[in-house]
Every structure is written in C-alpha cells, then in structure tokens.
Amino acid sequence: MTSWTGSTGSREGTSRACIRTLKCDLCGRPSISKELPTGRPLCEKHFLKSIWKRASEEIKGIKGPILLSVSGGKDSLVLMDVMSNIYDPSELVALTVVEGAEGYEREEERRNACLLAKKLGIEYNYVTFKDLYGKKLSEMVKVGKQRPCTYCGVFRRRAVEMVALKLGIRNVATGHTLDDEVHTSFLNLLRGDWDGIAKLAHGRLKPLRRVFEKEVAVYAYIRKFPLQKKECPYLDLNPSLRSRVRVKLFDLVEENPSKLYKWSMKMKELRRESEERGTCERCGFPTSPGRRICRACELAEEVGAKVPTIDEAEKITLRSC
C-alpha cells in the first residue's frame, strides 16, 4: 500500500472523533468510517479493502492497458491509488486534460497528479485545449453561445478519445463515484431521456461506481491527499440542472445511503444493445446515431476552433510533468 505525504489541511475533527469511538465490525480496532452500503463501522485497513473490493468488481474481466482520466482533484487521486492496488500499475496511464478556464490552468492539480503517478509507478501525461483545438476554454466561452460546461465536457471527452487512440488503449477509466452515477440517472429521468439512463452501464470504466462520494473523501483523508484549493471559475456561473439535482440528492445520501446504492446497482439491469454509431463527415470520429456531424465539430465551428481528424489525432503531442 502506498501513502501520500502531502498536506491534509483542515478536517472535520469532531465528527471524525465520534466515528473513532466505534469499533471495526471485522477486527475490533477503532473505526475510521462506516461502509455506507452496509452501515457497518470499519477500521482504516478494512475500509480500504472494502473500497478495493468494490472497485475490483467494476473492472472484472478487463485486460490490457487502461487510460485513467484524472483532473488532479480528490476523486482522481483516489482513482489512481485504488487502481494501483487492484491492477498492474505498469498497465496504467494517467492523463490530465487542461481546459484553460479563466485563471485556472490546473498547475497545482497537475503537480499533485504527477507526483502521485510517479510514486505509484504510473505513466503520466497531459494535454491542453490550446494545443489540440487552437483555443483555450476561456476563449471559447467569450465567443460561444453555450454554457462553459458544454464546451468543456464535449472537448474534454474528445481529448481523452484522441489520446487513447494515439496510445492504442481501448479501455478508459474515470473517477465517477456512485453519487455521480445516481445524479446523472436522475438528471436523465427529469429530461425524459430513458436511453441516457440505460447507456450509463456502457462505455468507460468507472472503478468508483460503487463508492460514495463521502467514502472517497475518507479514503483521501486516510491517504493524506492534499485538498483542492482552487475550483473552476465557471462552477457557479448559471448553475446547471445537474448541480441543482446534486444539492437535492445530497440530503438523500445523508438520510439513507443504501437506497442510492440499490438504485445504482439496479441501473445495471437496464443494459441494452447500443445503436450502431455513425462516422462524422468532418473528423472521422464516431458520432451519435443519425448524426452526420459530431457535436465536437459543431461546437468547434461555433467558436472558431479546429478539431483534429482521426488521422491527425494519432500525431498529437503529449506533455509530461
């Protein structure tokens, strides 16, 4: 097991002291936190093993290299550490995409991700919107008509796809937690997008899909990962429906986390065959069924950016720390 030696910052000392008065349900040692799906108190050792076990279930049967999409924040640092404990680190490649939001270049996050990657024996690279598309996110936002999150999400996903293509890696893993999955499913439900709910079981690997956000925070506390001091400046600008849903669902996690866990596991039963995807006429990347032009190319035209073609993607330059 690997530990982190960075600063932890302030912690919720009172609540942590309260949980430590409980004994681990498995060995009797002082507990660090509850295992939220079951409610049983666990010590540090058994808490970590619980997280690893659930993450292992999510990547069962996966072979070969895995590209880890990491921002350098808490969730992604935990993702890297978890994966290094349940998978061969030499088969892992971490990638950070630097969007270039106004006054937010992810310097600290990149440094944290790079240091941890080296410690764990994981290859680390990063790419920037400016390098890939000729424009930073801040430049896109100034001339575009969409919310910042729209450009960020579409172009960041494409950046990860391009790097995976360049490196010849088929499996991409993200740090999405159980909370994230439930939030997305509720969001699709509110929008009447049942197909969107069904598709959550497909696509990228999500090793932390069975792990609550609170448990990720405890994991980061145990490993002494540094707190993220700076957030995206667009976070509170015109709050999205997703952010509003997240606030409401937080109360549900507090009241009865097992209900959200059951909901998340139930979504796996909604698997259905994916429709055959088309090919974008401009860049050659896959696009949604029925679309001639992919969303990335549409947005790029709107903001005056350039999207590399599928052939050009294999020649993009990766930066290392």
C-alpha positions, 0 to 999 in steps of 0.5 A: 500500500502506498501513502501520500505525504502531502498536506491534509489541511483542515478536517472535520475533527469532531465528527471524525472523533465520534466515528473513532469511538466505534469499533471495526465490525471485522477486527475490533480496532477503532473505526475510521468510517462506516461502509455506507452500503452496509452501515457497518463501522470499519477500521482504516485497513478494512475500509480500504479493502472494502473500497478495493473490493468494490472497485475490483468488481467494476473492472472484472474481466478487463485486460490490457492497458487502461487510460485513467482520466484524472483532473488532479482533484480528490476523486482522481487521486483516489482513482489512481491509488485504488487502481494501483492496488487492484491492477498492474500499475505498469498497465496504467496511464494517467492523463490530465486534460487542461481546459484553460478556464479563466485563471485556472490552468490546473498547475497545482492539480497537475503537480499533485497528479504527477507526483502521485503517478510517479510514486505509484509507478504510473505513466503520466501525461497531459494535454491542453485545449490550446494545443489540440483545438487552437483555443483555450476554454476561456476563449471559447466561452467569450465567443460561444453561445453555450454554457462553459460546461458544454464546451468543456465536457464535449472537448474534454471527452474528445481529448481523452478519445484522441489520446487513447487512440494515439496510445492504442488503449481501448479501455478508459477509466474515470473517477465517477463515484456512485453519487455521480452515477445516481445524479446523472440517472436522475438528471436523465429521468427529469429530461425524459431521456430513458436511453441516457439512463440505460447507456450509463452501464456502457462505455468507460470504466468507472472503478468508483461506481460503487463508492460514495462520494463521502467514502472517497473523501475518507479514503483521501483523508486516510491517504493524506491527499492534499485538498483542492484549493482552487475550483473552476471559475465557471462552477457557479456561473448559471448553475446547471440542472445537474448541480441543482439535482446534486444539492437535492440528492445530497440530503438523500445520501445523508438520510439513507445511503443504501437506497442510492446504492440499490438504485445504482446497482439496479441501473445495471439491469437496464443494459441494452444493445447500443445503436450502431454509431455513425462516422462524422463527415468532418473528423472521422470520429464516431458520432451519435446515431443519425448524426452526420456531424459530431457535436465536437465539430459543431461546437468547434465551428461555433467558436472558431476552433479546429478539431483534429481528424482521426488521422491527425489525432494519432500525431498529437503531442503529449506533455509530461510533468 
